[in-house]
Amino acid sequence: MDQDLTVIRAGHLLDVEAGEMLEDRAVIVRGERIEAVVPFGDGVPSAATTIDLSGHTVLPGLIDCHAHLIGEPESGHGYAVLVTRTAAQEAFSGVRNARATITAGFTTVRDVGTFRALVDCALRDAIEAGDVEGPRMLCAGAYVTCSGGGGDVTGLAPDVDAVVPIDLRFGVANSVDEVRRRVRAILHGGADFIKVIATGAVLTEGTVPGAPEFSEAEIRAAVEEASLYGTFVAAHAHGAEGIKRAVRAGVRSIEHGSLMDDEAIEMMAAAGTYLVADVYFGDWIEEEGTRAGWSKDVLRKNRETTDAQRQGFAKAVKAGVKLAYGTDSGGYPHAWVGKQFAYQVRHGQTPLEAIQTATTNAADLLGWADRVGAVKPGLFADLIAVPGDPTQDVALLESVPFVMKGGRVVKQT
C-alpha cells in the first residue's frame, strides 16, 4: 500500500471549467495534489487507498471571496464594543470560525479584513503550520479607511477616543501620502492584498453607505502601492460614485456593490472588475437584527441596500460582469456560508454559474487558478462531495458531508 497515494472514486465529477458532469471518475491524489483524473478502473493504482464516493457528486473545494474569520458575530450596534475584547480573544474566535468554515466545504477564503490588524495573518500562518484546522487564507490584514469611516471604530465618546488600541486603527489614512504609508505597513505586516473602504458601511454606526469616503486619487494610491508589491486592492463600495472611483482607480474587485447604477455596472464589465456581492446577508440582518434589537440605524441602512443590491446583481449577471462568491461570513454563522448559492440562482444565475463563482471565478480573482478552483492535475486536492446533483439543486451545497483539503480528509459523515 502506497501511503502517499489516494484514489477518490466519484460517481459523478463536476468539471467546473467545462461545465460538464463526468460519470464514474477516479481522482488520483498523490500527497497534497491531484496527480490525474481518469475513468474509474482505467489505470487506477491498485496500491492506493480508495475512498468510495460512487454515490456522490465530487467537485472542487469551495472558495469564499468575502469572509471575516476573526472575531465574534455582529452585535448590530457598531464596533465600539471591540475595545472590550483583546486581540487574543479575537484570534481564538477565529480558530472556531476557521473550523466551521472548512467543515462547511469552503477550503479557501479571501479574508477581507479585521479591525484587530494582522490577526487574520496570524490565523493563516497557524493553519498553514498545521496547528489549526481551517481553510487556505488570503488575508487583507487591516482596513484602509478614513477617520470615522466604514472601517474605523466609531461610536466612542470623544474623551476616550485617544485610548483606542493602535491595531484597531492601523489602516486609518486621510491623504494620498497616508494611504501609501498604511498600505506599506499592512503589507509589511504580512497581508496578501489590500482592502480599501471606499464608501460608508451598513454596520458601522454613523456612516452612509452611499457616500464616498476616499477620493479617486487616494484609491489609486493604494492600487499603485499594492502593485509595487505584486498584489491588488479590493474595494468595499456600496454607493455608485464610490464604485466608479474605485473602478477608475484600478481595483481588482468591488465588494457589496449595493447601490450600483447602470453606469457603474457598465464600467465594471468593461474594465473586467470583479463584483463580490453578499446577496444573502441582508436577510440575516433583517431577521436576526429585528429579533435581537439591533441598532435602528443599522436596520434602516440594511433595508435601503438589500433589495437594491439584488436588483443590481441581476443586472450585473446580464451585463457579463465578472462575479465571484462572497458571503460576508462573520456577520452571520460561518457554518451557513453555503446558503448564498440559492440566492444567486434566485437573482439571475444558473446553479452551474453560481458554483463557478465559488470555484473557477473565485480562483481567478485570488490569482490562485494554479492552486485551487478545479479538479485537475497539479492543483491541490481540495475536494468536496454531496449526494445528488448540485447543478440541479444548488441547495445541496448548504450541507456538505465530505471535505478534503490537500489530500487529507477533513470531514466524512
ZABA-61586 format. One line per 3 residues: number of its first residue (from 1); their letters; for each residue x, y negated, z negated of C-alpha. Coordinates in steps of 0.1 Angstrom, whole numbers. Layout:
// ZABA-61586
NUM> a> X:Y:Z; ...
END
This chain:
// ZABA-61586
1> mdq> 0:0:0; 14:-34:10; 6:-57:-20
4> dlt> 11:-88:2; -15:-77:28; -52:-80:26
7> vir> -79:-74:51; -113:-91:49; -140:-72:67
10> agh> -165:-98:79; -199:-85:91; -202:-119:107
13> lld> -174:-146:111; -183:-182:119; -158:-197:143
16> vea> -164:-233:134; -142:-246:162; -160:-228:190
19> gem> -194:-229:172; -198:-191:177; -208:-163:154
22> led> -185:-133:158; -195:-98:149; -176:-73:127
25> rav> -142:-90:124; -112:-84:103; -93:-114:89
28> ivr> -58:-101:82; -42:-121:53; -5:-119:45
31> ger> 4:-137:13; -15:-170:13; -20:-174:50
34> iea> -41:-158:78; -20:-136:100; -46:-125:125
37> vvp> -83:-123:133; -93:-92:152; -123:-68:158
40> fgd> -125:-45:128; -107:-13:135; -86:-29:162
43> gvp> -51:-28:149; -61:-33:112; -32:-23:90
46> saa> -40:9:70; -17:-1:42; -37:-32:34
49> tti> -61:-39:5; -96:-42:21; -123:-65:9
52> dls> -156:-54:24; -179:-83:33; -197:-65:60
55> ght> -230:-77:46; -219:-113:47; -210:-142:69
58> vlp> -174:-154:64; -164:-190:71; -137:-214:61
61> gli> -134:-227:26; -154:-259:25; -140:-294:21
64> dch> -155:-324:2; -140:-356:15; -155:-378:-12
67> ahl> -150:-362:-46; -142:-375:-81; -129:-347:-102
70> ige> -116:-368:-131; -139:-377:-160; -174:-372:-171
73> pes> -206:-376:-150; -220:-411:-145; -235:-427:-176
76> ghg> -257:-450:-155; -246:-481:-175; -215:-492:-157
79> yav> -179:-484:-166; -172:-503:-197; -176:-470:-216
82> lvt> -143:-459:-201; -124:-478:-228; -138:-454:-254
85> rta> -120:-424:-237; -83:-417:-233; -66:-406:-201
88> aqe> -61:-372:-217; -98:-367:-222; -104:-377:-186
91> afs> -78:-352:-174; -93:-323:-194; -127:-331:-180
94> gvr> -110:-329:-146; -99:-293:-154; -135:-283:-159
97> nar> -147:-302:-128; -120:-286:-106; -131:-251:-117
100> ati> -167:-259:-109; -158:-273:-75; -138:-243:-63
103> tag> -163:-218:-76; -190:-237:-56; -170:-228:-24
106> ftt> -151:-260:-19; -114:-250:-17; -102:-285:-7
109> vrd> -112:-320:-18; -102:-355:-10; -104:-371:-44
112> vgt> -112:-407:-36; -102:-423:-69; -103:-425:-107
115> fra> -104:-455:-130; -76:-439:-151; -49:-444:-125
118> lvd> -30:-413:-112; -47:-388:-135; -60:-372:-103
121> cal> -25:-368:-91; -15:-350:-123; -45:-326:-119
124> rda> -35:-320:-83; 0:-311:-94; -12:-288:-121
127> iea> -34:-270:-96; -5:-266:-72; 17:-253:-100
130> gdv> -10:-226:-108; -16:-240:-143; -52:-250:-135
133> egp> -78:-233:-113; -91:-257:-86; -92:-268:-50
136> rml> -64:-283:-29; -64:-320:-36; -56:-351:-15
139> cag> -56:-380:-41; -62:-417:-39; -46:-423:-74
142> ayv> -65:-455:-81; -89:-480:-66; -75:-511:-48
145> tcs> -102:-536:-58; -106:-573:-66; -111:-586:-101
148> ggg> -147:-580:-111; -152:-559:-80; -167:-525:-74
151> gdv> -136:-507:-86; -129:-528:-117; -141:-522:-153
154> tgl> -170:-547:-156; -195:-554:-184; -169:-561:-211
157> apd> -172:-591:-234; -148:-619:-222; -129:-619:-255
160> vda> -119:-582:-252; -110:-583:-215; -73:-586:-222
163> vvp> -71:-553:-241; -82:-531:-213; -55:-504:-207
166> idl> -33:-511:-177; -43:-478:-160; -79:-489:-159
169> rfg> -70:-519:-138; -39:-505:-120; -52:-514:-85
172> van> -67:-548:-91; -55:-573:-65; -66:-608:-54
175> svd> -45:-617:-24; -28:-602:6; 5:-600:-13
178> evr> -11:-585:-44; -28:-559:-22; 6:-549:-7
181> rrv> 22:-546:-42; -7:-525:-56; -6:-502:-25
184> rai> 31:-496:-30; 27:-490:-67; -1:-464:-62
187> lhg> 18:-446:-35; 50:-446:-56; 29:-431:-84
190> gad> 21:-401:-63; -11:-409:-44; -16:-393:-10
193> fik> -36:-421:6; -52:-454:-4; -88:-462:-14
196> via> -99:-498:-9; -131:-511:-24; -143:-534:4
199> tga> -178:-542:-10; -197:-542:-42; -209:-509:-56
202> vlt> -242:-494:-67; -229:-480:-100; -206:-509:-110
205> egt> -226:-534:-131; -228:-569:-117; -215:-562:-82
208> vpg> -236:-564:-50; -233:-535:-26; -239:-557:5
211> ape> -213:-583:-4; -178:-581:9; -151:-582:-18
214> fse> -119:-582:4; -111:-603:34; -102:-585:67
217> aei> -66:-597:62; -65:-581:27; -78:-548:40
220> raa> -54:-549:69; -25:-555:45; -35:-522:28
223> vee> -37:-504:61; -3:-517:72; 14:-509:39
226> asl> -1:-474:38; 10:-468:74; 46:-475:64
229> ygt> 43:-445:41; 27:-424:68; -7:-424:53
232> fva> -41:-440:57; -69:-461:40; -104:-450:31
235> aha> -127:-480:25; -157:-479:1; -181:-501:21
238> hga> -219:-504:17; -226:-537:34; -224:-542:72
241> egi> -200:-571:71; -176:-552:48; -178:-521:71
244> kra> -169:-543:101; -140:-559:84; -127:-525:74
247> vra> -131:-510:109; -113:-540:125; -85:-537:99
250> gvr> -79:-501:110; -92:-480:81; -95:-442:87
253> sie> -129:-438:71; -159:-457:58; -173:-443:25
256> hgs> -210:-446:19; -219:-470:48; -253:-475:31
259> lmd> -263:-508:48; -246:-503:81; -263:-521:111
262> dea> -262:-511:147; -231:-532:155; -212:-515:126
265> iem> -223:-481:139; -211:-490:174; -178:-502:161
268> maa> -172:-470:141; -180:-449:172; -157:-470:195
271> agt> -128:-470:170; -130:-433:160; -135:-443:124
274> ylv> -150:-416:102; -182:-421:83; -184:-402:50
277> adv> -219:-407:37; -232:-392:4; -267:-388:16
280> yfg> -279:-366:-13; -266:-387:-42; -294:-412:-41
283> dwi> -320:-387:-51; -299:-376:-81; -296:-412:-93
286> eee> -333:-418:-90; -343:-386:-108; -317:-384:-135
289> gtr> -314:-422:-139; -351:-426:-144; -352:-397:-169
292> agw> -322:-408:-189; -329:-446:-189; -301:-458:-167
295> skd> -295:-495:-161; -323:-512:-142; -297:-529:-121
298> vlr> -282:-496:-110; -315:-481:-103; -326:-511:-83
301> knr> -294:-510:-62; -298:-473:-56; -333:-478:-43
304> ett> -322:-506:-20; -294:-484:-4; -307:-448:-4
307> daq> -332:-448:24; -312:-473:44; -281:-451:42
310> rqg> -301:-421:55; -315:-441:84; -280:-453:93
313> fak> -267:-418:90; -293:-405:115; -283:-434:139
316> avk> -246:-425:135; -253:-389:144; -270:-400:176
319> agv> -242:-426:184; -215:-400:181; -197:-414:151
322> kla> -172:-390:136; -187:-376:105; -171:-358:75
325> ygt> -188:-342:45; -185:-362:13; -207:-360:-17
328> dsg> -196:-385:-45; -194:-354:-68; -187:-366:-103
331> gyp> -217:-388:-101; -236:-355:-104; -226:-320:-113
334> haw> -197:-306:-93; -214:-272:-91; -240:-289:-68
337> vgk> -217:-301:-41; -234:-278:-15; -267:-295:-19
340> qfa> -259:-322:7; -258:-298:37; -296:-296:38
343> yqv> -299:-334:36; -276:-339:66; -297:-315:85
346> rhg> -328:-333:74; -313:-365:88; -303:-355:123
349> qtp> -276:-327:123; -280:-291:132; -268:-266:105
352> lea> -237:-259:125; -229:-296:129; -233:-301:91
355> iqt> -210:-272:84; -184:-286:109; -184:-319:89
358> att> -171:-299:59; -146:-278:79; -131:-289:112
361> naa> -141:-325:109; -130:-328:73; -96:-312:80
364> dll> -91:-337:109; -99:-366:86; -74:-354:60
367> gwa> -48:-348:86; -47:-311:74; -60:-294:105
370> drv> -28:-273:105; -36:-260:70; -74:-257:64
373> gav> -108:-261:80; -109:-229:102; -103:-192:101
376> kpg> -74:-187:124; -38:-175:123; -13:-198:105
379> lfa> -38:-215:83; -43:-210:46; -65:-180:38
382> dli> -92:-202:23; -124:-184:29; -160:-182:16
385> avp> -188:-157:23; -225:-159:19; -253:-133:26
388> gdp> -273:-143:57; -266:-168:84; -259:-204:73
391> tqd> -263:-217:108; -299:-207:104; -303:-215:67
394> val> -277:-240:56; -291:-239:20; -272:-206:16
397> les> -241:-228:10; -256:-241:-22; -248:-208:-39
400> vpf> -216:-191:-27; -208:-157:-41; -173:-151:-26
403> vmk> -144:-176:-27; -108:-170:-17; -81:-196:-18
406> ggr> -47:-190:-4; -53:-153:-2; -64:-149:-38
409> vvk> -99:-141:-47; -113:-168:-70; -149:-156:-72
412> qt> -167:-125:-62; -202:-118:-75
END
